[in-house]
Amino acid sequence: MANEFNLDINNVAIIAAKLVGADFNLASLISSDVAAEFHPGQGATVRVPVPAAIPTRSRDIFDKTTALVADELTEQHIDVTLADHLYNLAILSEGDLSLNIANYGRQVLAPQARAIAAKIEALTAATMSATPAETGVTYSGTNPAKAISSARRLLRSNGVGADAPLIAAAGASVYTDLLDAGALVDDKVHGIRVVESTRLAESDLIVFTPSAFTLVVRAPVVPQGAAYGASITTPILDNANGEAFAIRVLNDYDSNVAADRSLVGTFAAVAAMPLPVDREDGTVDLVKHGGAVRITSGA
């Protein structure tokens, strides 16, 4: 069994990444910055670019004497620091390999991938929950949809464009209120998709645009001394949305204890991102927490 998957460790890594992605809930709703490897020498900080802005000038259509005005394109960056190496190491005894494990993917790789996905979900929930609560919105358990409408209005006034998608993540109590009020239509309220999460506080409702939070992922390089290893990035869902994940899988044999080892890991961080607002004068303001509104029902 163990020797069979070693023949194509790249496929093992791809399967691991897809298994992680299959268990995402909140993490699948936010933006991501994923690369196959965290290249040596670049440091632990990932610079997420903010698109530059430039003003549009105007002149009289018959003007042939006034010089054109040139403007600079200045691109800003938002720094996200990777600090956590998320990993798990499974030790497989000779008895496991010979007698107990019939399917490596199902019995070993799947639990390892689920554990990493759960940690990333927890990081995502904690980052979302750190959004300051909006005090200007009164939540009503009998009319919870109004809170979502109010959050939508606040996001638009912050500078979230009308073409930007909005998503609502609801704790269990808020989601129950939405169900009891009959506010959900095809899992949406007023066209805004609503997702329930038990990782959020039961009383929390967070309405956001996907770029308000980002998941940064880099796969560690494969050590030169590893017997079998792959560090890859791959699409994780069979759709056109472009979700990807980066992961490293190592497999080797420890002759000291006569056991195989399956090590799965990635470098990951979840960060709240300021909202870039193009002022249409050549400047872009970064509005802290501008892309997310958190409302608490006080339940």
Backbone as CSV, one residue per row, in Angstrom:
resi,resn,N_x,N_y,N_z,CA_x,CA_y,CA_z,C_x,C_y,C_z
1,MET,0.831,-1.210,0.000,0.000,0.000,0.000,0.858,1.250,0.000
2,ALA,1.768,1.339,0.989,2.547,2.564,1.131,3.398,2.825,-0.102
3,ASN,3.979,1.766,-0.692,4.848,1.956,-1.833,4.081,2.373,-3.082
4,GLU,2.794,2.048,-3.156,2.019,2.370,-4.346,1.851,3.874,-4.515
5,PHE,1.515,4.604,-3.433,1.293,6.036,-3.606,2.606,6.774,-3.786
6,ASN,3.717,6.188,-3.350,5.009,6.841,-3.517,5.403,6.968,-4.983
7,LEU,4.830,6.116,-5.849,5.190,6.141,-7.251,4.782,7.443,-7.927
8,ASP,3.784,8.131,-7.400,3.359,9.400,-7.983,2.981,10.363,-6.869
9,ILE,3.980,10.896,-6.196,3.742,11.761,-5.052,3.084,13.073,-5.466
10,ASN,3.281,13.505,-6.730,2.617,14.723,-7.194,1.105,14.555,-7.187
11,ASN,0.626,13.390,-7.616,-0.814,13.141,-7.582,-1.326,13.093,-6.147
12,VAL,-0.500,12.576,-5.246,-0.885,12.550,-3.828,-1.066,13.978,-3.324
13,ALA,-0.145,14.872,-3.676,-0.236,16.260,-3.236,-1.473,16.941,-3.815
14,ILE,-1.776,16.675,-5.075,-2.967,17.256,-5.702,-4.226,16.788,-4.991
15,ILE,-4.281,15.506,-4.681,-5.438,14.966,-3.955,-5.559,15.627,-2.584
16,ALA,-4.423,15.808,-1.903,-4.445,16.442,-0.586,-5.000,17.859,-0.672
17,ALA,-4.557,18.632,-1.673,-5.045,20.003,-1.831,-6.543,20.025,-2.100
18,LYS,-7.015,19.138,-2.948,-8.447,19.095,-3.252,-9.258,18.660,-2.031
19,LEU,-8.707,17.765,-1.228,-9.406,17.352,-0.014,-9.517,18.512,0.973
20,VAL,-8.455,19.317,1.072,-8.528,20.490,1.940,-9.622,21.434,1.443
21,GLY,-9.614,21.721,0.151,-10.595,22.638,-0.414,-12.021,22.165,-0.269
22,ALA,-12.219,20.856,-0.311,-13.568,20.315,-0.192,-14.180,20.573,1.170
23,ASP,-13.343,20.786,2.190,-13.832,21.021,3.544,-13.902,22.500,3.910
24,PHE,-13.609,23.386,2.973,-13.699,24.813,3.250,-15.151,25.261,3.286
25,ASN,-15.455,26.172,4.202,-16.746,26.843,4.236,-16.480,28.349,4.142
26,LEU,-16.148,28.978,5.263,-15.833,30.402,5.245,-14.623,30.706,4.356
27,ALA,-13.629,29.842,4.394,-12.404,30.096,3.633,-12.642,30.116,2.129
28,SER,-13.717,29.469,1.682,-14.026,29.465,0.249,-14.705,30.759,-0.190
29,LEU,-15.075,31.609,0.759,-15.828,32.828,0.444,-14.943,34.052,0.290
30,ILE,-13.679,33.952,0.694,-12.803,35.123,0.703,-11.782,35.035,-0.423
31,SER,-11.097,36.133,-0.676,-10.080,36.142,-1.715,-8.865,35.330,-1.262
32,SER,-8.022,34.977,-2.208,-6.848,34.179,-1.851,-5.654,34.586,-2.690
33,ASP,-4.482,34.404,-2.107,-3.212,34.622,-2.785,-2.426,33.333,-2.604
34,VAL,-2.415,32.516,-3.636,-1.850,31.170,-3.541,-0.723,31.013,-4.550
35,ALA,0.403,30.476,-4.090,1.519,30.175,-4.983,2.076,28.805,-4.639
36,ALA,2.735,28.209,-5.612,3.206,26.839,-5.428,4.263,26.745,-4.343
37,GLU,5.146,27.713,-4.293,6.227,27.655,-3.326,6.454,29.023,-2.708
38,PHE,6.962,29.010,-1.490,7.410,30.246,-0.859,8.902,30.333,-1.126
39,HIS,9.288,31.103,-2.124,10.648,31.067,-2.626,11.653,31.577,-1.595
40,PRO,12.734,30.856,-1.405,13.767,31.290,-0.465,14.294,32.674,-0.815
41,GLY,14.588,33.459,0.207,15.149,34.773,0.000,14.136,35.891,-0.087
42,GLN,12.840,35.563,-0.116,11.816,36.599,-0.242,11.261,37.040,1.109
43,GLY,11.653,36.373,2.173,11.134,36.738,3.479,9.739,36.187,3.703
44,ALA,9.195,36.467,4.892,7.904,35.906,5.281,6.735,36.825,4.979
45,THR,6.993,37.966,4.344,5.924,38.916,4.052,5.517,38.835,2.586
46,VAL,4.233,38.656,2.362,3.671,38.634,1.012,3.063,40.008,0.739
47,ARG,3.419,40.596,-0.365,2.908,41.923,-0.729,1.747,41.743,-1.693
48,VAL,0.546,42.011,-1.208,-0.657,41.896,-2.035,-0.868,43.232,-2.742
49,PRO,-0.825,43.264,-4.074,-0.895,44.542,-4.781,-2.295,45.154,-4.772
50,VAL,-2.341,46.470,-4.736,-3.576,47.236,-4.898,-3.498,47.907,-6.266
51,PRO,-4.492,47.709,-7.129,-4.428,48.306,-8.470,-4.236,49.823,-8.403
52,ALA,-3.371,50.312,-9.265,-3.111,51.743,-9.314,-4.292,52.479,-9.945
53,ALA,-4.358,53.781,-9.691,-5.401,54.621,-10.264,-4.755,55.787,-10.994
54,ILE,-5.458,56.294,-11.980,-4.970,57.456,-12.721,-6.177,58.301,-13.105
55,PRO,-6.067,59.626,-12.999,-7.219,60.463,-13.346,-7.398,60.603,-14.849
56,THR,-8.609,60.924,-15.265,-8.891,61.240,-16.655,-8.943,62.755,-16.810
57,ARG,-8.156,63.275,-17.724,-8.134,64.712,-17.999,-9.069,65.021,-19.172
58,SER,-9.443,66.273,-19.292,-10.286,66.677,-20.420,-9.768,67.982,-21.017
59,ARG,-10.071,68.206,-22.278,-9.664,69.420,-22.967,-10.652,69.721,-24.075
60,ASP,-10.653,70.912,-24.512,-11.539,71.320,-25.603,-11.181,70.546,-26.866
61,ILE,-12.184,70.116,-27.581,-11.924,69.271,-28.749,-11.196,70.022,-29.868
62,PHE,-11.211,71.363,-29.825,-10.517,72.134,-30.855,-9.187,72.711,-30.361
63,ASP,-8.803,72.345,-29.113,-7.564,72.862,-28.529,-6.359,72.207,-29.207
64,LYS,-5.461,73.052,-29.716,-4.240,72.517,-30.317,-2.990,73.234,-29.829
65,THR,-3.131,73.889,-28.679,-1.981,74.610,-28.131,-1.628,74.193,-26.708
66,THR,-2.601,73.664,-25.968,-2.347,73.299,-24.570,-1.659,71.940,-24.499
67,ALA,-0.585,71.893,-23.742,0.141,70.624,-23.599,-0.690,69.618,-22.804
68,LEU,-0.548,68.349,-23.165,-1.230,67.287,-22.424,-0.599,67.135,-21.036
69,VAL,-1.423,66.771,-20.078,-0.958,66.582,-18.707,-0.671,65.097,-18.486
70,ALA,0.527,64.795,-18.033,0.906,63.406,-17.753,0.756,63.118,-16.260
71,ASP,0.322,61.934,-15.934,0.143,61.532,-14.542,0.905,60.245,-14.274
72,GLU,1.309,60.068,-13.002,2.047,58.880,-12.587,1.083,57.783,-12.130
73,LEU,1.435,56.565,-12.455,0.731,55.398,-11.924,1.509,54.887,-10.720
74,THR,0.922,54.945,-9.551,1.590,54.495,-8.333,0.808,53.330,-7.744
75,GLU,1.427,52.163,-7.739,0.762,50.960,-7.209,1.129,50.771,-5.740
76,GLN,0.123,50.572,-4.902,0.350,50.322,-3.484,0.329,48.816,-3.210
77,HIS,0.814,48.459,-2.034,0.810,47.056,-1.621,0.318,46.950,-0.180
78,ILE,-0.332,45.855,0.103,-0.753,45.547,1.465,0.059,44.340,1.921
79,ASP,0.764,44.480,3.019,1.641,43.415,3.495,0.882,42.416,4.367
80,VAL,1.056,41.138,4.051,0.518,40.052,4.871,1.693,39.150,5.244
81,THR,1.871,38.925,6.541,3.012,38.140,7.007,2.594,36.714,7.324
82,LEU,3.351,35.787,6.768,3.129,34.374,7.071,3.891,34.014,8.341
83,ALA,3.162,33.506,9.338,3.798,33.127,10.601,3.540,31.675,10.969
84,ASP,2.484,31.079,10.416,2.083,29.735,10.839,2.381,28.682,9.771
85,HIS,3.085,27.646,10.185,3.245,26.452,9.361,2.212,25.445,9.854
86,LEU,1.165,25.260,9.084,0.111,24.325,9.457,0.484,22.944,8.924
87,TYR,0.566,21.974,9.805,1.010,20.656,9.364,0.435,19.584,10.273
88,ASN,0.483,18.369,9.804,0.286,17.211,10.681,1.149,16.072,10.171
89,LEU,1.611,15.269,11.110,2.513,14.163,10.814,1.879,12.872,11.318
90,ALA,1.598,11.983,10.389,1.002,10.695,10.743,2.069,9.610,10.698
91,ILE,2.176,8.842,11.780,3.129,7.742,11.861,2.380,6.441,11.580
92,LEU,2.895,5.681,10.633,2.234,4.449,10.211,3.135,3.268,10.539
93,SER,2.698,2.442,11.466,3.499,1.293,11.889,3.490,0.209,10.824
94,GLU,4.354,-0.787,11.019,4.356,-1.908,10.089,3.027,-2.654,10.128
95,GLY,2.431,-2.709,11.329,1.113,-3.331,11.431,0.060,-2.555,10.676
96,ASP,0.123,-1.209,10.762,-0.812,-0.386,10.000,-0.662,-0.643,8.507
97,LEU,0.570,-0.591,8.040,0.823,-0.735,6.616,0.452,-2.116,6.086
98,SER,0.718,-3.131,6.897,0.505,-4.499,6.422,-0.919,-5.000,6.636
99,LEU,-1.579,-4.514,7.705,-2.843,-5.126,8.100,-4.047,-4.183,8.121
100,ASN,-3.824,-2.912,8.428,-4.967,-2.035,8.708,-5.331,-1.064,7.589
101,ILE,-4.336,-0.601,6.839,-4.604,0.447,5.860,-4.814,-0.163,4.483
102,ALA,-6.043,-0.080,4.028,-6.372,-0.591,2.702,-6.398,0.529,1.665
103,ASN,-6.626,1.758,2.126,-6.742,2.893,1.204,-6.058,4.101,1.828
104,TYR,-4.886,4.445,1.337,-4.108,5.547,1.901,-4.865,6.871,1.822
105,GLY,-5.481,7.144,0.667,-6.186,8.396,0.490,-7.308,8.572,1.491
106,ARG,-8.093,7.531,1.689,-9.256,7.635,2.571,-8.876,7.565,4.039
107,GLN,-7.940,6.696,4.399,-7.656,6.440,5.807,-6.554,7.325,6.389
108,VAL,-5.676,7.861,5.552,-4.563,8.667,6.051,-4.643,10.104,5.523
109,LEU,-4.644,10.254,4.216,-4.585,11.579,3.620,-5.835,12.411,3.920
110,ALA,-6.997,11.801,3.845,-8.239,12.551,4.078,-8.312,13.135,5.493
111,PRO,-8.023,12.356,6.551,-8.028,12.959,7.892,-6.981,14.065,8.048
112,GLN,-5.820,13.893,7.427,-4.801,14.931,7.511,-5.277,16.218,6.833
113,ALA,-5.882,16.081,5.649,-6.374,17.247,4.929,-7.508,17.929,5.688
114,ARG,-8.407,17.145,6.279,-9.515,17.721,7.048,-8.996,18.541,8.226
115,ALA,-7.941,18.062,8.857,-7.387,18.775,10.003,-6.815,20.129,9.588
116,ILE,-6.138,20.176,8.451,-5.592,21.441,7.964,-6.722,22.380,7.552
117,ALA,-7.735,21.849,6.874,-8.879,22.673,6.484,-9.566,23.260,7.710
118,ALA,-9.703,22.458,8.766,-10.360,22.938,9.987,-9.580,24.083,10.612
119,LYS,-8.248,23.999,10.589,-7.428,25.069,11.155,-7.574,26.352,10.351
120,ILE,-7.591,26.226,9.026,-7.758,27.413,8.187,-9.150,28.016,8.381
121,GLU,-10.162,27.176,8.538,-11.514,27.676,8.828,-11.523,28.455,10.140
122,ALA,-10.829,27.927,11.151,-10.772,28.606,12.447,-10.066,29.957,12.325
123,LEU,-8.970,30.013,11.555,-8.273,31.278,11.338,-9.167,32.277,10.614
124,THR,-9.931,31.792,9.633,-10.825,32.672,8.879,-11.918,33.229,9.788
125,ALA,-12.524,32.365,10.598,-13.580,32.813,11.511,-13.043,33.827,12.516
126,ALA,-11.851,33.575,13.051,-11.272,34.496,14.026,-10.984,35.855,13.397
127,THR,-10.513,35.859,12.166,-10.223,37.123,11.473,-11.512,37.888,11.188
128,MET,-12.537,37.194,10.739,-13.822,37.846,10.485,-14.414,38.402,11.781
129,SER,-14.308,37.633,12.856,-14.906,38.030,14.129,-14.194,39.218,14.761
130,ALA,-12.971,39.496,14.300,-12.230,40.640,14.824,-12.665,41.955,14.188
131,THR,-13.555,41.893,13.201,-14.108,43.116,12.616,-14.884,43.871,13.692
132,PRO,-14.613,45.147,13.903,-15.342,45.892,14.941,-16.847,45.848,14.695
133,ALA,-17.621,45.652,15.754,-19.073,45.589,15.622,-19.634,46.951,15.250
134,GLU,-20.586,46.950,14.337,-21.250,48.179,13.921,-22.311,48.552,14.957
135,THR,-22.164,49.716,15.546,-23.095,50.131,16.610,-24.286,50.918,16.071
136,GLY,-24.248,51.297,14.791,-25.320,52.121,14.248,-26.475,51.346,13.668
137,VAL,-26.434,50.022,13.788,-27.504,49.184,13.250,-28.179,48.437,14.391
138,THR,-29.488,48.542,14.482,-30.250,47.816,15.493,-30.750,46.503,14.896
139,TYR,-30.387,45.411,15.529,-30.785,44.090,15.028,-32.138,43.709,15.606
140,SER,-32.997,43.169,14.753,-34.306,42.691,15.181,-34.440,41.224,14.810
141,GLY,-34.708,40.390,15.813,-34.860,38.969,15.549,-36.072,38.649,14.702
142,THR,-37.073,39.526,14.710,-38.271,39.299,13.902,-38.130,39.832,12.483
143,ASN,-37.134,40.698,12.278,-36.876,41.234,10.940,-35.371,41.276,10.688
144,PRO,-34.719,40.109,10.696,-33.258,40.079,10.556,-32.776,40.527,9.184
145,ALA,-33.653,40.425,8.179,-33.242,40.832,6.834,-32.897,42.310,6.775
146,LYS,-33.513,43.112,7.651,-33.232,44.551,7.656,-31.781,44.825,8.023
147,ALA,-31.209,43.992,8.908,-29.804,44.165,9.272,-28.899,43.940,8.065
148,ILE,-29.249,42.974,7.225,-28.454,42.725,6.023,-28.582,43.895,5.061
149,SER,-29.775,44.446,4.922,-29.962,45.623,4.067,-29.168,46.808,4.595
150,SER,-29.160,46.979,5.916,-28.403,48.078,6.506,-26.912,47.904,6.283
151,ALA,-26.436,46.660,6.412,-25.019,46.393,6.171,-24.665,46.673,4.711
152,ARG,-25.558,46.315,3.809,-25.331,46.589,2.390,-25.182,48.094,2.163
153,ARG,-26.060,48.875,2.771,-25.998,50.327,2.619,-24.671,50.873,3.160
154,LEU,-24.238,50.380,4.311,-22.982,50.838,4.898,-21.791,50.495,4.007
155,LEU,-21.798,49.294,3.431,-20.687,48.888,2.561,-20.628,49.775,1.326
156,ARG,-21.784,50.064,0.754,-21.787,50.942,-0.423,-21.290,52.334,-0.065
157,SER,-21.681,52.831,1.107,-21.221,54.159,1.515,-19.729,54.161,1.842
158,ASN,-19.195,53.003,2.221,-17.745,52.885,2.463,-16.940,52.948,1.175
159,GLY,-17.608,52.635,0.063,-16.916,52.645,-1.216,-16.899,51.316,-1.935
160,VAL,-17.615,50.310,-1.412,-17.733,49.032,-2.113,-18.634,49.248,-3.317
161,GLY,-18.126,48.998,-4.504,-18.862,49.277,-5.727,-20.127,48.445,-5.877
162,ALA,-21.076,48.971,-6.617,-22.346,48.279,-6.823,-22.168,46.973,-7.581
163,ASP,-21.042,46.846,-8.302,-20.795,45.612,-9.048,-20.032,44.583,-8.223
164,ALA,-19.633,44.938,-7.001,-18.889,44.003,-6.151,-19.861,43.051,-5.462
165,PRO,-19.591,41.746,-5.495,-20.487,40.796,-4.835,-20.429,40.939,-3.325
166,LEU,-21.550,40.698,-2.670,-21.630,40.733,-1.214,-22.069,39.370,-0.705
167,ILE,-21.534,38.974,0.454,-21.855,37.695,1.081,-22.116,37.962,2.551
168,ALA,-23.036,37.211,3.131,-23.316,37.325,4.565,-22.988,35.993,5.229
169,ALA,-22.188,36.054,6.296,-21.895,34.873,7.107,-22.641,35.037,8.424
170,ALA,-23.440,34.050,8.774,-24.322,34.171,9.936,-24.042,33.089,10.955
171,GLY,-24.009,33.495,12.232,-23.950,32.529,13.316,-25.278,31.786,13.422
172,ALA,-25.307,30.764,14.264,-26.468,29.876,14.315,-27.758,30.590,14.703
173,SER,-27.703,31.492,15.690,-28.913,32.189,16.133,-29.443,33.121,15.053
174,VAL,-28.549,33.839,14.402,-28.964,34.748,13.339,-29.554,33.964,12.177
175,TYR,-28.919,32.862,11.820,-29.420,32.054,10.712,-30.802,31.500,11.043
176,THR,-30.997,31.105,12.297,-32.313,30.624,12.723,-33.358,31.723,12.603
177,ASP,-32.987,32.952,12.988,-33.910,34.078,12.840,-34.303,34.284,11.383
178,LEU,-33.329,34.161,10.492,-33.617,34.321,9.064,-34.566,33.238,8.567
179,LEU,-34.362,32.008,9.047,-35.257,30.910,8.669,-36.669,31.144,9.202
180,ASP,-36.768,31.509,10.488,-38.079,31.699,11.111,-38.835,32.860,10.481
181,ALA,-38.109,33.868,10.021,-38.756,35.026,9.406,-39.091,34.796,7.937
182,GLY,-38.668,33.654,7.393,-38.912,33.374,5.983,-38.152,34.304,5.057
183,ALA,-37.005,34.784,5.537,-36.264,35.776,4.762,-35.375,35.168,3.687
184,LEU,-35.076,33.890,3.815,-34.161,33.245,2.874,-34.900,32.745,1.639
185,VAL,-34.416,33.144,0.487,-34.942,32.662,-0.789,-33.764,32.111,-1.577
186,ASP,-33.732,30.797,-1.735,-32.590,30.144,-2.393,-31.282,30.533,-1.711
187,ASP,-31.291,30.515,-0.368,-30.121,30.839,0.453,-29.655,32.274,0.265
188,LYS,-30.545,33.156,-0.143,-30.199,34.558,-0.312,-31.210,35.454,0.390
189,VAL,-30.746,36.630,0.783,-31.607,37.679,1.323,-31.370,38.927,0.484
190,HIS,-32.411,39.371,-0.206,-32.285,40.537,-1.087,-31.126,40.364,-2.066
191,GLY,-30.945,39.149,-2.560,-29.892,38.870,-3.533,-28.522,38.630,-2.947
192,ILE,-28.375,38.749,-1.628,-27.082,38.529,-0.972,-27.039,37.101,-0.435
193,ARG,-26.047,36.351,-0.858,-25.900,34.965,-0.403,-25.611,34.920,1.091
194,VAL,-26.299,34.013,1.792,-26.108,33.862,3.233,-25.566,32.463,3.523
195,VAL,-24.486,32.396,4.289,-23.852,31.129,4.647,-23.842,31.012,6.162
196,GLU,-24.284,29.884,6.678,-24.254,29.649,8.120,-22.889,29.108,8.524
197,SER,-22.391,29.569,9.664,-21.125,29.056,10.181,-21.225,28.863,11.687
198,THR,-20.922,27.654,12.127,-20.906,27.383,13.564,-19.594,27.829,14.197
199,ARG,-18.645,28.300,13.391,-17.387,28.808,13.939,-17.513,30.268,14.368
200,LEU,-18.531,30.957,13.887,-18.797,32.317,14.330,-19.638,32.279,15.594
201,ALA,-19.595,33.359,16.360,-20.490,33.464,17.508,-21.934,33.363,17.023
202,GLU,-22.789,32.716,17.794,-24.175,32.507,17.367,-24.879,33.808,17.034
203,SER,-24.485,34.884,17.698,-25.173,36.161,17.537,-24.565,37.045,16.453
204,ASP,-23.541,36.564,15.749,-22.838,37.410,14.780,-23.402,37.298,13.370
205,LEU,-23.437,38.432,12.703,-23.760,38.520,11.285,-22.685,39.393,10.645
206,ILE,-21.984,38.832,9.676,-20.905,39.569,9.012,-21.218,39.622,7.525
207,VAL,-21.413,40.835,7.016,-21.681,41.037,5.596,-20.421,41.648,4.992
208,PHE,-19.939,41.068,3.900,-18.631,41.480,3.393,-18.531,41.233,1.899
209,THR,-17.562,41.893,1.312,-17.166,41.589,-0.053,-15.944,40.673,0.025
210,PRO,-15.782,39.700,-0.874,-14.708,38.701,-0.721,-13.321,39.280,-0.511
211,SER,-13.036,40.436,-1.094,-11.697,41.011,-0.956,-11.456,41.645,0.410
212,ALA,-12.479,41.651,1.288,-12.295,42.208,2.632,-11.372,41.339,3.477
213,PHE,-11.238,40.077,3.094,-10.356,39.146,3.801,-9.595,38.346,2.752
214,THR,-8.391,37.949,3.095,-7.632,37.152,2.142,-6.938,36.001,2.837
215,LEU,-6.877,34.892,2.153,-6.145,33.708,2.589,-4.866,33.637,1.770
216,VAL,-3.728,33.774,2.445,-2.429,33.695,1.783,-1.827,32.327,2.069
217,VAL,-1.447,31.619,1.029,-0.938,30.255,1.169,0.321,30.073,0.326
218,ARG,1.320,29.465,0.930,2.524,29.072,0.208,2.892,27.657,0.636
219,ALA,3.292,26.847,-0.307,3.722,25.489,0.016,5.223,25.484,0.310
220,PRO,5.658,24.927,1.441,7.092,24.833,1.706,7.803,24.029,0.621
221,VAL,9.071,24.303,0.426,9.840,23.545,-0.555,10.057,22.124,-0.044
222,VAL,10.326,21.233,-0.946,10.623,19.842,-0.581,12.100,19.750,-0.182
223,PRO,12.399,19.294,1.040,13.801,19.167,1.455,14.563,18.210,0.550
224,GLN,15.839,18.488,0.335,16.633,17.634,-0.540,16.771,16.224,0.010
225,GLY,16.688,16.085,1.329,16.851,14.762,1.915,15.581,13.938,1.975
226,ALA,14.456,14.498,1.503,13.191,13.760,1.572,13.169,12.637,0.548
227,ALA,12.725,11.471,0.972,12.665,10.335,0.055,11.631,10.573,-1.033
228,TYR,10.455,10.997,-0.661,9.382,11.305,-1.605,8.711,12.590,-1.154
229,GLY,8.533,13.517,-2.064,7.880,14.756,-1.693,7.415,15.533,-2.905
230,ALA,6.369,16.343,-2.704,5.866,17.211,-3.756,5.327,18.475,-3.126
231,SER,5.635,19.604,-3.752,5.141,20.900,-3.314,4.408,21.502,-4.500
232,ILE,3.091,21.638,-4.394,2.301,21.992,-5.575,1.232,23.023,-5.243
233,THR,0.732,23.658,-6.285,-0.499,24.434,-6.204,-1.435,23.896,-7.266
234,THR,-2.713,23.826,-6.947,-3.663,23.213,-7.865,-5.058,23.757,-7.609
235,PRO,-5.899,23.814,-8.643,-7.302,24.145,-8.405,-7.911,23.137,-7.446
236,ILE,-8.797,23.602,-6.574,-9.346,22.700,-5.558,-10.807,22.374,-5.771
237,LEU,-11.481,23.129,-6.650,-12.887,22.862,-6.913,-13.108,22.737,-8.416
238,ASP,-14.054,21.936,-8.797,-14.334,21.729,-10.217,-15.311,22.789,-10.721
239,ASN,-14.870,24.040,-10.699,-15.681,25.121,-11.239,-14.762,26.167,-11.847
240,ALA,-15.353,27.257,-12.300,-14.575,28.263,-13.012,-14.171,29.436,-12.127
241,ASN,-14.318,29.313,-10.824,-14.043,30.438,-9.932,-12.568,30.619,-9.627
242,GLY,-11.760,29.627,-9.952,-10.330,29.784,-9.817,-9.761,29.516,-8.444
243,GLU,-10.547,28.927,-7.517,-10.003,28.637,-6.198,-8.851,27.647,-6.310
244,ALA,-7.791,27.921,-5.571,-6.620,27.051,-5.600,-6.075,26.912,-4.187
245,PHE,-5.222,25.922,-4.016,-4.578,25.722,-2.723,-3.171,25.201,-2.980
246,ALA,-2.259,25.540,-2.067,-0.876,25.088,-2.177,-0.547,24.226,-0.969
247,ILE,0.138,23.133,-1.209,0.403,22.199,-0.125,1.665,21.402,-0.429
248,ARG,2.294,20.902,0.624,3.435,20.008,0.458,3.119,18.690,1.148
249,VAL,3.452,17.605,0.479,3.296,16.270,1.047,4.649,15.571,1.008
250,LEU,5.064,15.043,2.156,6.297,14.264,2.243,5.979,12.874,2.764
251,ASN,6.675,11.897,2.234,6.534,10.537,2.749,7.909,9.898,2.830
252,ASP,8.224,9.346,4.002,9.511,8.671,4.126,9.395,7.542,5.155
253,TYR,10.504,6.859,5.312,10.548,5.697,6.204,11.601,5.947,7.272
254,ASP,11.197,5.784,8.531,12.120,5.937,9.653,12.579,4.550,10.085
255,SER,13.805,4.198,9.707,14.313,2.861,9.999,14.574,2.652,11.488
256,ASN,14.726,3.736,12.244,14.959,3.597,13.686,13.773,2.986,14.409
257,VAL,12.565,3.316,13.922,11.365,2.789,14.574,10.546,1.917,13.622
258,ALA,11.086,1.672,12.420,10.413,0.825,11.427,8.988,1.305,11.170
259,ALA,8.873,2.594,10.750,7.548,3.162,10.492,7.623,4.143,9.334
260,ASP,6.541,4.176,8.542,6.385,5.189,7.507,5.832,6.470,8.135
261,ARG,6.143,7.605,7.503,5.635,8.879,8.003,5.000,9.651,6.848
262,SER,3.822,10.182,7.103,3.120,11.004,6.118,2.995,12.412,6.696
263,LEU,3.705,13.373,6.091,3.724,14.749,6.575,3.043,15.640,5.548
264,VAL,1.989,16.316,5.971,1.233,17.218,5.102,1.262,18.605,5.730
265,GLY,1.586,19.632,4.948,1.654,20.958,5.540,1.642,22.086,4.534
266,THR,1.435,23.298,5.059,1.450,24.503,4.234,1.720,25.705,5.127
267,PHE,2.217,26.788,4.540,2.309,28.069,5.232,1.022,28.829,4.923
268,ALA,0.329,29.326,5.936,-0.953,29.988,5.674,-1.195,31.124,6.654
269,ALA,-1.896,32.138,6.172,-2.328,33.260,7.004,-3.641,33.784,6.457
270,VAL,-4.497,34.233,7.345,-5.739,34.903,6.952,-5.685,36.313,7.512
271,ALA,-5.941,37.296,6.673,-5.817,38.692,7.096,-7.018,39.505,6.643
272,ALA,-7.398,40.482,7.481,-8.397,41.476,7.074,-7.703,42.496,6.187
273,MET,-8.320,42.818,5.075,-7.711,43.723,4.110,-8.453,45.053,4.076
274,PRO,-7.738,46.171,4.022,-8.422,47.451,3.851,-9.084,47.517,2.482
275,LEU,-10.112,48.335,2.397,-10.855,48.488,1.143,-10.186,49.567,0.286
276,PRO,-9.695,49.209,-0.915,-9.139,50.238,-1.802,-10.289,51.029,-2.442
277,VAL,-10.289,52.317,-2.243,-11.326,53.180,-2.808,-10.682,54.158,-3.775
278,ASP,-11.020,54.030,-5.046,-10.498,54.921,-6.079,-11.277,56.237,-6.012
279,ARG,-10.576,57.313,-5.654,-11.223,58.626,-5.535,-11.397,59.323,-6.882
280,GLU,-10.973,58.657,-7.947,-11.127,59.144,-9.319,-10.378,60.453,-9.566
281,ASP,-9.369,60.689,-8.730,-8.494,61.836,-8.945,-7.032,61.398,-9.009
282,GLY,-6.854,60.100,-9.218,-5.507,59.548,-9.260,-5.029,58.981,-7.951
283,THR,-5.858,59.039,-6.916,-5.477,58.510,-5.610,-6.379,57.336,-5.231
284,VAL,-5.806,56.424,-4.453,-6.553,55.289,-3.917,-6.399,55.310,-2.409
285,ASP,-7.508,55.435,-1.694,-7.489,55.388,-0.234,-7.716,53.961,0.234
286,LEU,-7.012,53.575,1.294,-7.185,52.261,1.890,-8.004,52.428,3.172
287,VAL,-9.265,52.016,3.127,-10.192,52.201,4.239,-10.194,50.946,5.107
288,LYS,-9.711,51.065,6.337,-9.630,49.925,7.240,-11.018,49.378,7.545
289,HIS,-11.184,48.068,7.396,-12.450,47.367,7.623,-13.577,47.907,6.734
290,GLY,-13.209,48.575,5.634,-14.246,49.152,4.778,-15.064,48.141,4.012
291,GLY,-14.542,46.929,3.850,-15.239,45.929,3.053,-16.048,44.935,3.861
292,ALA,-16.183,45.153,5.163,-16.927,44.213,6.010,-17.692,44.963,7.082
293,VAL,-18.879,44.486,7.380,-19.705,45.041,8.447,-20.117,43.879,9.349
294,ARG,-19.805,43.999,10.644,-20.212,42.961,11.598,-21.301,43.516,12.512
295,ILE,-22.401,42.798,12.574,-23.545,43.174,13.400,-23.790,42.049,14.388
296,THR,-24.016,42.392,15.640,-24.297,41.373,16.638,-25.737,41.507,17.107
297,SER,-26.408,40.371,17.210,-27.814,40.380,17.627,-27.950,40.497,19.147
298,GLY,-26.835,40.314,19.858,-26.874,40.374,21.309,-27.523,39.167,21.938
299,ALA,-27.695,38.088,21.159,-28.342,36.876,21.674,-27.429,36.163,22.642
